[in-house]
Structure formats: structure tokens, C-alpha cells
């Protein structure tokens, strides 16, 4: 298992992006967190197989229908060792 962090920029707040990202992560069997950052981006922290993390990064670049993703940047991962499920942090 590996950890990865992503910062997604563009039109990603107010368009259901966090709920969509949680659904994608859950479907891929990932454990993680997703939240809106103060700078207008969305941050995703995920743990799982390398293949699932690569697929998650690809999906984050597409986003849900009403989003407009400008970029997906890898950032340091900071999930706790006992993280479970895929949660939306408010």
C-alpha cells in the first residue's frame, strides 16, 4: 500500500467535486480524505495500490460534469496510519 496526496485546481468548489472524488476513491478501493482548501482548490489524500492511485490521479484530472479542472498536482500525503473509509472533511 502507498499514500498519495493531490491538490486539484480550477473550478472545483461548489460543483460536487468532493462527493464525486469520494465516490471514485471508494470505487477504486482507496482509503482517504477529501476537502476544500481555503485557496479554492480541493485536496485529496489517498492510500491504496499503486495502480488505484494512478487511476485516481487520472480521474481527478477529469472531474465531475460541472467542474473544470485546471491541474492536478502531487502533494505530500498525510493520512494517519489508522485511516479507514473515504471521508469528506468539512
N, C-alpha and C positions, 0 to 999 in steps of 0.2 A: 504494500500500500504506500502511496505517495500523497503528499499535500501540495496544493497549488492555490495561489491567490490571483485574482483578476480584478482590474479596475476597468469598467466599461463606461465610455464617454459618448456623448451625443444626446439625442432626445430619448432618454431612458428613465426619466422620472415622470410619474403621472400617466403612464401608459400600460400599467400592469406588468412591468418588467420583472419585478421581484417575484411575483406569483408565478409567472412563466418560468423564470430561472429555477425556482424551487421545484416545479413540476419536471423540468428537464433533468435536474440533478437526481431527483428521486427515481425517475425512469431509468437513468444510467446506473443506479445502484450506488450513488455517491452519498457521503455524509457531508454536511456543510452548513454554511450560513450565508445569507444574502441581506444587504441593507443599502439604504440610500445614504450617500455621503453628503456632507454639507456643501461640497463644491459642485453638486449637480450630477455627479457620477453615481454608478451603482458598483458596490464591492461584493465580490463573491469569493468565499473561502471554501475549498472542497478537498475531500480525501477519498481516494479510491484507486483503482488500477490506472496505470499509465494510459492505456487505451481509452478508458472512460474520461479521463481528464483532458486528453487531446480532443475528444469528441465534444466535451462540454465547452472547451475554448472555441471550437468551430461554431457551435450553436449560439454561444453568447455573441458572436460576431454577426449572426443573422438577426437575433432578437424576435420578439413577438410582432404581429402585424402593424401596430400603430407606433412602434419605435423607429428610430433612425440611428443606428449605431455608427459612430464616427471611428472608434478604435477600441480594441481590447488589449490592455497592457498587462503583462505578468507583474505581480507584486508579491512581496513576501507573504507566505502563509502563516497564520497564527491560530490555528484550531487547537483547542485543548485536546489532550490525549483521550479524554472520555467523551468526546463529542458523539452524538447519536442523532440519526434522522437528518433531515434537511430543513432548517428553520429560517423564517424571516425575522430579522431583528428590526425592531422599530426604534 
